[in-house]
Amino acid sequence: MSGNAAQAHGAAAPSAWVRRWSHLVGPGATLLDVACGSGRHLRWFAARGCHVTGVDRDAAALQPLGGVAEVIVADIENGPWPLTGRRFDAVVVTNYLWRPLLPVIMASLADGGVLIWETFSAGNETVGKPSNSQFLLRPGELLSAAQGLRVVAFEDGFEADPPRFVQRIAAVRERAQAAAPARYPLAG
């Protein structure tokens, strides 16, 4: 990862999108951060009382997170998924796309679980990195990947600072036996 992607991924502050929708993830929840990098979202959710797990191929970036999170060093693009059979109350993905993992990531979300995903989309090649279409969501692709989840919020557009094209989703896998419709409060 380089350019805007590396700057955004390595930033110390959690993404504004993740912060905006983190109220959907309650204290005590189990949370998976896919391609977690230096752990900005792991730290954010750990401070909110969640039990956090991060997976990334960069062992050096994960090393300082050992006291904060369960960390798993794995090349999830070229090796087996290291969390087979595990489901989480929340899954967070930012600045990452590997299409073969879309169904695997969705399957990692437990009933009642929250998905918060934000990554680059088509058009980003005109303003910076990533510019390879392999790493840019096509229009509506994140919505399609989340089919079957209840979409709480979705955005697809251009951000000026730093300049980038993004898609973002906050969605919930509703419980099969809900007695009443779940209420997902909108962020204020």
mmCIF file of the C-alpha atoms, coordinates in Angstrom:
data_MODEL
# 
_entry.id   MODEL 
# 
loop_
_atom_site.group_PDB 
_atom_site.id 
_atom_site.type_symbol 
_atom_site.label_atom_id 
_atom_site.label_alt_id 
_atom_site.label_comp_id 
_atom_site.label_asym_id 
_atom_site.label_entity_id 
_atom_site.label_seq_id 
_atom_site.pdbx_PDB_ins_code 
_atom_site.Cartn_x 
_atom_site.Cartn_y 
_atom_site.Cartn_z 
_atom_site.occupancy 
_atom_site.B_iso_or_equiv 
_atom_site.pdbx_formal_charge 
_atom_site.auth_seq_id 
_atom_site.auth_comp_id 
_atom_site.auth_asym_id 
_atom_site.auth_atom_id 
_atom_site.pdbx_PDB_model_num 
ATOM 1   C CA . MET A 1 1   ? 0.000   0.000   0.000   1.00 0.00 ? 1   MET A CA 1 
ATOM 2   C CA . SER A 1 2   ? 1.312   3.455   -0.791  1.00 0.00 ? 2   SER A CA 1 
ATOM 3   C CA . GLY A 1 3   ? 0.295   7.054   -1.273  1.00 0.00 ? 3   GLY A CA 1 
ATOM 4   C CA . ASN A 1 4   ? -3.069  8.119   0.146   1.00 0.00 ? 4   ASN A CA 1 
ATOM 5   C CA . ALA A 1 5   ? -3.909  4.560   1.179   1.00 0.00 ? 5   ALA A CA 1 
ATOM 6   C CA . ALA A 1 6   ? -0.820  4.195   3.339   1.00 0.00 ? 6   ALA A CA 1 
ATOM 7   C CA . GLN A 1 7   ? -1.341  7.607   4.928   1.00 0.00 ? 7   GLN A CA 1 
ATOM 8   C CA . ALA A 1 8   ? -4.978  6.895   5.726   1.00 0.00 ? 8   ALA A CA 1 
ATOM 9   C CA . HIS A 1 9   ? -4.339  3.325   6.943   1.00 0.00 ? 9   HIS A CA 1 
ATOM 10  C CA . GLY A 1 10  ? -1.434  4.261   9.185   1.00 0.00 ? 10  GLY A CA 1 
ATOM 11  C CA . ALA A 1 11  ? -3.121  7.295   10.720  1.00 0.00 ? 11  ALA A CA 1 
ATOM 12  C CA . ALA A 1 12  ? -3.345  7.235   14.507  1.00 0.00 ? 12  ALA A CA 1 
ATOM 13  C CA . ALA A 1 13  ? -6.965  8.419   14.638  1.00 0.00 ? 13  ALA A CA 1 
ATOM 14  C CA . PRO A 1 14  ? -9.763  6.021   13.723  1.00 0.00 ? 14  PRO A CA 1 
ATOM 15  C CA . SER A 1 15  ? -11.656 6.717   10.541  1.00 0.00 ? 15  SER A CA 1 
ATOM 16  C CA . ALA A 1 16  ? -14.512 9.210   10.896  1.00 0.00 ? 16  ALA A CA 1 
ATOM 17  C CA . TRP A 1 17  ? -16.857 6.613   9.362   1.00 0.00 ? 17  TRP A CA 1 
ATOM 18  C CA . VAL A 1 18  ? -15.842 3.991   11.924  1.00 0.00 ? 18  VAL A CA 1 
ATOM 19  C CA . ARG A 1 19  ? -16.237 6.489   14.765  1.00 0.00 ? 19  ARG A CA 1 
ATOM 20  C CA . ARG A 1 20  ? -19.631 7.566   13.417  1.00 0.00 ? 20  ARG A CA 1 
ATOM 21  C CA . TRP A 1 21  ? -21.062 4.024   13.463  1.00 0.00 ? 21  TRP A CA 1 
ATOM 22  C CA . SER A 1 22  ? -19.166 2.537   16.410  1.00 0.00 ? 22  SER A CA 1 
ATOM 23  C CA . HIS A 1 23  ? -22.170 3.154   18.692  1.00 0.00 ? 23  HIS A CA 1 
ATOM 24  C CA . LEU A 1 24  ? -23.749 0.114   17.012  1.00 0.00 ? 24  LEU A CA 1 
ATOM 25  C CA . VAL A 1 25  ? -21.040 -2.079  18.611  1.00 0.00 ? 25  VAL A CA 1 
ATOM 26  C CA . GLY A 1 26  ? -21.701 -2.558  22.298  1.00 0.00 ? 26  GLY A CA 1 
ATOM 27  C CA . PRO A 1 27  ? -19.213 -3.065  25.134  1.00 0.00 ? 27  PRO A CA 1 
ATOM 28  C CA . GLY A 1 28  ? -18.145 -6.686  25.448  1.00 0.00 ? 28  GLY A CA 1 
ATOM 29  C CA . ALA A 1 29  ? -18.642 -7.350  21.732  1.00 0.00 ? 29  ALA A CA 1 
ATOM 30  C CA . THR A 1 30  ? -16.126 -9.447  19.840  1.00 0.00 ? 30  THR A CA 1 
ATOM 31  C CA . LEU A 1 31  ? -14.688 -7.470  16.949  1.00 0.00 ? 31  LEU A CA 1 
ATOM 32  C CA . LEU A 1 32  ? -12.522 -8.431  13.976  1.00 0.00 ? 32  LEU A CA 1 
ATOM 33  C CA . ASP A 1 33  ? -10.449 -5.830  12.154  1.00 0.00 ? 33  ASP A CA 1 
ATOM 34  C CA . VAL A 1 34  ? -9.406  -7.203  8.752   1.00 0.00 ? 34  VAL A CA 1 
ATOM 35  C CA . ALA A 1 35  ? -6.054  -5.940  7.430   1.00 0.00 ? 35  ALA A CA 1 
ATOM 36  C CA . CYS A 1 36  ? -5.769  -3.951  10.655  1.00 0.00 ? 36  CYS A CA 1 
ATOM 37  C CA . GLY A 1 37  ? -2.327  -2.448  10.038  1.00 0.00 ? 37  GLY A CA 1 
ATOM 38  C CA . SER A 1 38  ? -1.104  -0.513  13.065  1.00 0.00 ? 38  SER A CA 1 
ATOM 39  C CA . GLY A 1 39  ? -4.383  -1.108  14.907  1.00 0.00 ? 39  GLY A CA 1 
ATOM 40  C CA . ARG A 1 40  ? -6.048  2.289   15.067  1.00 0.00 ? 40  ARG A CA 1 
ATOM 41  C CA . HIS A 1 41  ? -9.502  0.703   15.070  1.00 0.00 ? 41  HIS A CA 1 
ATOM 42  C CA . LEU A 1 42  ? -8.480  -2.103  17.413  1.00 0.00 ? 42  LEU A CA 1 
ATOM 43  C CA . ARG A 1 43  ? -7.381  0.485   19.959  1.00 0.00 ? 43  ARG A CA 1 
ATOM 44  C CA . TRP A 1 44  ? -10.578 2.489   19.467  1.00 0.00 ? 44  TRP A CA 1 
ATOM 45  C CA . PHE A 1 45  ? -12.855 -0.492  20.093  1.00 0.00 ? 45  PHE A CA 1 
ATOM 46  C CA . ALA A 1 46  ? -10.706 -1.948  22.906  1.00 0.00 ? 46  ALA A CA 1 
ATOM 47  C CA . ALA A 1 47  ? -11.055 1.404   24.706  1.00 0.00 ? 47  ALA A CA 1 
ATOM 48  C CA . ARG A 1 48  ? -14.831 1.041   24.267  1.00 0.00 ? 48  ARG A CA 1 
ATOM 49  C CA . GLY A 1 49  ? -14.777 -2.327  26.062  1.00 0.00 ? 49  GLY A CA 1 
ATOM 50  C CA . CYS A 1 50  ? -14.728 -4.692  23.087  1.00 0.00 ? 50  CYS A CA 1 
ATOM 51  C CA . HIS A 1 51  ? -12.734 -7.915  22.774  1.00 0.00 ? 51  HIS A CA 1 
ATOM 52  C CA . VAL A 1 52  ? -10.721 -7.217  19.636  1.00 0.00 ? 52  VAL A CA 1 
ATOM 53  C CA . THR A 1 53  ? -8.934  -9.418  17.101  1.00 0.00 ? 53  THR A CA 1 
ATOM 54  C CA . GLY A 1 54  ? -6.791  -8.074  14.287  1.00 0.00 ? 54  GLY A CA 1 
ATOM 55  C CA . VAL A 1 55  ? -5.383  -9.868  11.287  1.00 0.00 ? 55  VAL A CA 1 
ATOM 56  C CA . ASP A 1 56  ? -2.662  -8.460  9.040   1.00 0.00 ? 56  ASP A CA 1 
ATOM 57  C CA . ARG A 1 57  ? 0.402   -9.759  7.224   1.00 0.00 ? 57  ARG A CA 1 
ATOM 58  C CA . ASP A 1 58  ? 2.710   -7.101  8.725   1.00 0.00 ? 58  ASP A CA 1 
ATOM 59  C CA . ALA A 1 59  ? 4.139   -8.683  11.895  1.00 0.00 ? 59  ALA A CA 1 
ATOM 60  C CA . ALA A 1 60  ? 6.058   -5.514  12.804  1.00 0.00 ? 60  ALA A CA 1 
ATOM 61  C CA . ALA A 1 61  ? 2.860   -3.411  12.730  1.00 0.00 ? 61  ALA A CA 1 
ATOM 62  C CA . LEU A 1 62  ? 1.026   -5.974  14.873  1.00 0.00 ? 62  LEU A CA 1 
ATOM 63  C CA . GLN A 1 63  ? 3.748   -6.415  17.497  1.00 0.00 ? 63  GLN A CA 1 
ATOM 64  C CA . PRO A 1 64  ? 2.800   -3.387  19.656  1.00 0.00 ? 64  PRO A CA 1 
ATOM 65  C CA . LEU A 1 65  ? -0.842  -4.551  19.707  1.00 0.00 ? 65  LEU A CA 1 
ATOM 66  C CA . GLY A 1 66  ? -0.164  -7.729  21.683  1.00 0.00 ? 66  GLY A CA 1 
ATOM 67  C CA . GLY A 1 67  ? -1.374  -6.230  24.957  1.00 0.00 ? 67  GLY A CA 1 
ATOM 68  C CA . VAL A 1 68  ? -4.463  -4.669  23.352  1.00 0.00 ? 68  VAL A CA 1 
ATOM 69  C CA . ALA A 1 69  ? -5.752  -7.327  20.995  1.00 0.00 ? 69  ALA A CA 1 
ATOM 70  C CA . GLU A 1 70  ? -5.563  -10.880 19.818  1.00 0.00 ? 70  GLU A CA 1 
ATOM 71  C CA . VAL A 1 71  ? -3.280  -10.463 16.817  1.00 0.00 ? 71  VAL A CA 1 
ATOM 72  C CA . ILE A 1 72  ? -2.953  -12.886 13.950  1.00 0.00 ? 72  ILE A CA 1 
ATOM 73  C CA . VAL A 1 73  ? -0.126  -12.558 11.457  1.00 0.00 ? 73  VAL A CA 1 
ATOM 74  C CA . ALA A 1 74  ? -1.354  -14.034 8.182   1.00 0.00 ? 74  ALA A CA 1 
ATOM 75  C CA . ASP A 1 75  ? -1.204  -13.339 4.474   1.00 0.00 ? 75  ASP A CA 1 
ATOM 76  C CA . ILE A 1 76  ? -4.941  -13.562 3.876   1.00 0.00 ? 76  ILE A CA 1 
ATOM 77  C CA . GLU A 1 77  ? -4.575  -13.028 0.140   1.00 0.00 ? 77  GLU A CA 1 
ATOM 78  C CA . ASN A 1 78  ? -2.162  -15.899 -0.504  1.00 0.00 ? 78  ASN A CA 1 
ATOM 79  C CA . GLY A 1 79  ? -2.817  -18.267 2.365   1.00 0.00 ? 79  GLY A CA 1 
ATOM 80  C CA . PRO A 1 80  ? -5.753  -19.846 4.153   1.00 0.00 ? 80  PRO A CA 1 
ATOM 81  C CA . TRP A 1 81  ? -8.216  -17.734 6.098   1.00 0.00 ? 81  TRP A CA 1 
ATOM 82  C CA . PRO A 1 82  ? -6.894  -17.983 9.677   1.00 0.00 ? 82  PRO A CA 1 
ATOM 83  C CA . LEU A 1 83  ? -10.292 -17.548 11.360  1.00 0.00 ? 83  LEU A CA 1 
ATOM 84  C CA . THR A 1 84  ? -12.300 -20.333 9.764   1.00 0.00 ? 84  THR A CA 1 
ATOM 85  C CA . GLY A 1 85  ? -15.368 -21.107 11.826  1.00 0.00 ? 85  GLY A CA 1 
ATOM 86  C CA . ARG A 1 86  ? -15.116 -17.984 14.000  1.00 0.00 ? 86  ARG A CA 1 
ATOM 87  C CA . ARG A 1 87  ? -17.881 -15.393 13.978  1.00 0.00 ? 87  ARG A CA 1 
ATOM 88  C CA . PHE A 1 88  ? -17.704 -11.896 15.432  1.00 0.00 ? 88  PHE A CA 1 
ATOM 89  C CA . ASP A 1 89  ? -20.201 -9.401  16.802  1.00 0.00 ? 89  ASP A CA 1 
ATOM 90  C CA . ALA A 1 90  ? -18.590 -6.768  14.586  1.00 0.00 ? 90  ALA A CA 1 
ATOM 91  C CA . VAL A 1 91  ? -16.282 -6.725  11.585  1.00 0.00 ? 91  VAL A CA 1 
ATOM 92  C CA . VAL A 1 92  ? -14.376 -3.614  10.555  1.00 0.00 ? 92  VAL A CA 1 
ATOM 93  C CA . VAL A 1 93  ? -12.557 -3.201  7.254   1.00 0.00 ? 93  VAL A CA 1 
ATOM 94  C CA . THR A 1 94  ? -10.919 0.031   6.111   1.00 0.00 ? 94  THR A CA 1 
ATOM 95  C CA . ASN A 1 95  ? -8.771  0.796   3.095   1.00 0.00 ? 95  ASN A CA 1 
ATOM 96  C CA . TYR A 1 96  ? -8.730  -2.843  2.047   1.00 0.00 ? 96  TYR A CA 1 
ATOM 97  C CA . LEU A 1 97  ? -10.267 -4.885  -0.755  1.00 0.00 ? 97  LEU A CA 1 
ATOM 98  C CA . TRP A 1 98  ? -9.488  -8.442  -1.831  1.00 0.00 ? 98  TRP A CA 1 
ATOM 99  C CA . ARG A 1 99  ? -12.568 -9.664  -3.703  1.00 0.00 ? 99  ARG A CA 1 
ATOM 100 C CA . PRO A 1 100 ? -12.047 -13.408 -3.094  1.00 0.00 ? 100 PRO A CA 1 
ATOM 101 C CA . LEU A 1 101 ? -12.439 -12.664 0.650   1.00 0.00 ? 101 LEU A CA 1 
ATOM 102 C CA . LEU A 1 102 ? -15.758 -10.803 0.393   1.00 0.00 ? 102 LEU A CA 1 
ATOM 103 C CA . PRO A 1 103 ? -17.891 -13.883 1.151   1.00 0.00 ? 103 PRO A CA 1 
ATOM 104 C CA . VAL A 1 104 ? -15.465 -15.086 3.833   1.00 0.00 ? 104 VAL A CA 1 
ATOM 105 C CA . ILE A 1 105 ? -15.549 -11.730 5.604   1.00 0.00 ? 105 ILE A CA 1 
ATOM 106 C CA . MET A 1 106 ? -19.346 -11.617 5.415   1.00 0.00 ? 106 MET A CA 1 
ATOM 107 C CA . ALA A 1 107 ? -19.530 -15.158 6.836   1.00 0.00 ? 107 ALA A CA 1 
ATOM 108 C CA . SER A 1 108 ? -17.432 -13.982 9.808   1.00 0.00 ? 108 SER A CA 1 
ATOM 109 C CA . LEU A 1 109 ? -20.277 -11.748 10.959  1.00 0.00 ? 109 LEU A CA 1 
ATOM 110 C CA . ALA A 1 110 ? -22.456 -13.290 13.689  1.00 0.00 ? 110 ALA A CA 1 
ATOM 111 C CA . ASP A 1 111 ? -26.231 -12.950 13.906  1.00 0.00 ? 111 ASP A CA 1 
ATOM 112 C CA . GLY A 1 112 ? -26.885 -9.450  15.199  1.00 0.00 ? 112 GLY A CA 1 
ATOM 113 C CA . GLY A 1 113 ? -23.370 -8.470  14.101  1.00 0.00 ? 113 GLY A CA 1 
ATOM 114 C CA . VAL A 1 114 ? -22.343 -5.087  12.733  1.00 0.00 ? 114 VAL A CA 1 
ATOM 115 C CA . LEU A 1 115 ? -20.309 -4.569  9.564   1.00 0.00 ? 115 LEU A CA 1 
ATOM 116 C CA . ILE A 1 116 ? -18.438 -1.278  9.163   1.00 0.00 ? 116 ILE A CA 1 
ATOM 117 C CA . TRP A 1 117 ? -16.500 -1.095  5.901   1.00 0.00 ? 117 TRP A CA 1 
ATOM 118 C CA . GLU A 1 118 ? -14.843 1.820   4.141   1.00 0.00 ? 118 GLU A CA 1 
ATOM 119 C CA . THR A 1 119 ? -12.511 1.554   1.181   1.00 0.00 ? 119 THR A CA 1 
ATOM 120 C CA . PHE A 1 120 ? -11.516 3.051   -2.127  1.00 0.00 ? 120 PHE A CA 1 
ATOM 121 C CA . SER A 1 121 ? -13.745 2.960   -5.181  1.00 0.00 ? 121 SER A CA 1 
ATOM 122 C CA . ALA A 1 122 ? -13.640 3.479   -8.918  1.00 0.00 ? 122 ALA A CA 1 
ATOM 123 C CA . GLY A 1 123 ? -12.523 6.994   -9.761  1.00 0.00 ? 123 GLY A CA 1 
ATOM 124 C CA . ASN A 1 124 ? -9.687  6.929   -7.225  1.00 0.00 ? 124 ASN A CA 1 
ATOM 125 C CA . GLU A 1 125 ? -7.263  6.192   -10.063 1.00 0.00 ? 125 GLU A CA 1 
ATOM 126 C CA . THR A 1 126 ? -7.774  9.825   -11.154 1.00 0.00 ? 126 THR A CA 1 
ATOM 127 C CA . VAL A 1 127 ? -6.580  11.285  -7.839  1.00 0.00 ? 127 VAL A CA 1 
ATOM 128 C CA . GLY A 1 128 ? -4.012  8.893   -6.371  1.00 0.00 ? 128 GLY A CA 1 
ATOM 129 C CA . LYS A 1 129 ? -3.305  5.436   -5.002  1.00 0.00 ? 129 LYS A CA 1 
ATOM 130 C CA . PRO A 1 130 ? -4.598  2.832   -5.099  1.00 0.00 ? 130 PRO A CA 1 
ATOM 131 C CA . SER A 1 131 ? -5.174  3.181   -8.807  1.00 0.00 ? 131 SER A CA 1 
ATOM 132 C CA . ASN A 1 132 ? -5.365  -0.481  -9.852  1.00 0.00 ? 132 ASN A CA 1 
ATOM 133 C CA . SER A 1 133 ? -8.999  -1.438  -10.521 1.00 0.00 ? 133 SER A CA 1 
ATOM 134 C CA . GLN A 1 134 ? -8.334  -4.724  -8.699  1.00 0.00 ? 134 GLN A CA 1 
ATOM 135 C CA . PHE A 1 135 ? -8.326  -2.701  -5.442  1.00 0.00 ? 135 PHE A CA 1 
ATOM 136 C CA . LEU A 1 136 ? -11.165 -0.289  -6.242  1.00 0.00 ? 136 LEU A CA 1 
ATOM 137 C CA . LEU A 1 137 ? -14.824 -1.088  -5.635  1.00 0.00 ? 137 LEU A CA 1 
ATOM 138 C CA . ARG A 1 138 ? -17.128 -0.877  -8.617  1.00 0.00 ? 138 ARG A CA 1 
ATOM 139 C CA . PRO A 1 139 ? -20.317 1.209   -8.283  1.00 0.00 ? 139 PRO A CA 1 
ATOM 140 C CA . GLY A 1 140 ? -22.650 -0.486  -5.811  1.00 0.00 ? 140 GLY A CA 1 
ATOM 141 C CA . GLU A 1 141 ? -20.252 -3.384  -5.202  1.00 0.00 ? 141 GLU A CA 1 
ATOM 142 C CA . LEU A 1 142 ? -20.175 -2.987  -1.429  1.00 0.00 ? 142 LEU A CA 1 
ATOM 143 C CA . LEU A 1 143 ? -23.985 -2.969  -1.351  1.00 0.00 ? 143 LEU A CA 1 
ATOM 144 C CA . SER A 1 144 ? -24.026 -6.192  -3.380  1.00 0.00 ? 144 SER A CA 1 
ATOM 145 C CA . ALA A 1 145 ? -21.469 -7.821  -1.080  1.00 0.00 ? 145 ALA A CA 1 
ATOM 146 C CA . ALA A 1 146 ? -23.655 -6.940  1.922   1.00 0.00 ? 146 ALA A CA 1 
ATOM 147 C CA . GLN A 1 147 ? -26.785 -8.427  0.363   1.00 0.00 ? 147 GLN A CA 1 
ATOM 148 C CA . GLY A 1 148 ? -28.849 -10.061 3.083   1.00 0.00 ? 148 GLY A CA 1 
ATOM 149 C CA . LEU A 1 149 ? -27.694 -7.566  5.719   1.00 0.00 ? 149 LEU A CA 1 
ATOM 150 C CA . ARG A 1 150 ? -29.779 -4.627  6.878   1.00 0.00 ? 150 ARG A CA 1 
ATOM 151 C CA . VAL A 1 151 ? -28.035 -1.536  5.552   1.00 0.00 ? 151 VAL A CA 1 
ATOM 152 C CA . VAL A 1 152 ? -28.025 1.240   8.134   1.00 0.00 ? 152 VAL A CA 1 
ATOM 153 C CA . ALA A 1 153 ? -25.936 3.654   6.060   1.00 0.00 ? 153 ALA A CA 1 
ATOM 154 C CA . PHE A 1 154 ? -24.164 3.686   2.710   1.00 0.00 ? 154 PHE A CA 1 
ATOM 155 C CA . GLU A 1 155 ? -22.091 6.301   0.925   1.00 0.00 ? 155 GLU A CA 1 
ATOM 156 C CA . ASP A 1 156 ? -20.414 6.241   -2.459  1.00 0.00 ? 156 ASP A CA 1 
ATOM 157 C CA . GLY A 1 157 ? -18.611 9.369   -3.529  1.00 0.00 ? 157 GLY A CA 1 
ATOM 158 C CA . PHE A 1 158 ? -15.662 11.724  -3.431  1.00 0.00 ? 158 PHE A CA 1 
ATOM 159 C CA . GLU A 1 159 ? -13.859 13.076  -0.361  1.00 0.00 ? 159 GLU A CA 1 
ATOM 160 C CA . ALA A 1 160 ? -11.787 16.210  -0.862  1.00 0.00 ? 160 ALA A CA 1 
ATOM 161 C CA . ASP A 1 161 ? -9.370  15.977  2.090   1.00 0.00 ? 161 ASP A CA 1 
ATOM 162 C CA . PRO A 1 162 ? -7.391  13.946  1.273   1.00 0.00 ? 162 PRO A CA 1 
ATOM 163 C CA . PRO A 1 163 ? -8.746  13.555  -2.261  1.00 0.00 ? 163 PRO A CA 1 
ATOM 164 C CA . ARG A 1 164 ? -10.168 10.062  -2.718  1.00 0.00 ? 164 ARG A CA 1 
ATOM 165 C CA . PHE A 1 165 ? -13.161 8.129   -4.018  1.00 0.00 ? 165 PHE A CA 1 
ATOM 166 C CA . VAL A 1 166 ? -14.712 5.843   -1.401  1.00 0.00 ? 166 VAL A CA 1 
ATOM 167 C CA . GLN A 1 167 ? -17.583 3.523   -0.630  1.00 0.00 ? 167 GLN A CA 1 
ATOM 168 C CA . ARG A 1 168 ? -18.715 3.054   2.950   1.00 0.00 ? 168 ARG A CA 1 
ATOM 169 C CA . ILE A 1 169 ? -21.290 0.859   4.569   1.00 0.00 ? 169 ILE A CA 1 
ATOM 170 C CA . ALA A 1 170 ? -22.656 0.233   8.030   1.00 0.00 ? 170 ALA A CA 1 
ATOM 171 C CA . ALA A 1 171 ? -24.878 -2.839  8.065   1.00 0.00 ? 171 ALA A CA 1 
ATOM 172 C CA . VAL A 1 172 ? -26.260 -5.393  10.491  1.00 0.00 ? 172 VAL A CA 1 
ATOM 173 C CA . ARG A 1 173 ? -26.921 -9.118  10.151  1.00 0.00 ? 173 ARG A CA 1 
ATOM 174 C CA . GLU A 1 174 ? -30.315 -9.254  11.798  1.00 0.00 ? 174 GLU A CA 1 
ATOM 175 C CA . ARG A 1 175 ? -31.083 -12.018 14.260  1.00 0.00 ? 175 ARG A CA 1 
ATOM 176 C CA . ALA A 1 176 ? -33.217 -14.817 12.869  1.00 0.00 ? 176 ALA A CA 1 
ATOM 177 C CA . GLN A 1 177 ? -35.665 -14.875 15.800  1.00 0.00 ? 177 GLN A CA 1 
ATOM 178 C CA . ALA A 1 178 ? -36.110 -11.190 16.603  1.00 0.00 ? 178 ALA A CA 1 
ATOM 179 C CA . ALA A 1 179 ? -39.271 -10.606 18.643  1.00 0.00 ? 179 ALA A CA 1 
ATOM 180 C CA . ALA A 1 180 ? -39.520 -7.020  17.447  1.00 0.00 ? 180 ALA A CA 1 
ATOM 181 C CA . PRO A 1 181 ? -37.705 -5.037  14.777  1.00 0.00 ? 181 PRO A CA 1 
ATOM 182 C CA . ALA A 1 182 ? -34.242 -4.006  15.917  1.00 0.00 ? 182 ALA A CA 1 
ATOM 183 C CA . ARG A 1 183 ? -33.562 -0.314  16.276  1.00 0.00 ? 183 ARG A CA 1 
ATOM 184 C CA . TYR A 1 184 ? -30.293 0.961   14.885  1.00 0.00 ? 184 TYR A CA 1 
ATOM 185 C CA . PRO A 1 185 ? -29.890 4.566   15.996  1.00 0.00 ? 185 PRO A CA 1 
ATOM 186 C CA . LEU A 1 186 ? -28.503 6.914   13.415  1.00 0.00 ? 186 LEU A CA 1 
ATOM 187 C CA . ALA A 1 187 ? -25.356 8.759   14.354  1.00 0.00 ? 187 ALA A CA 1 
ATOM 188 C CA . GLY A 1 188 ? -25.874 12.378  15.218  1.00 0.00 ? 188 GLY A CA 1 
# 
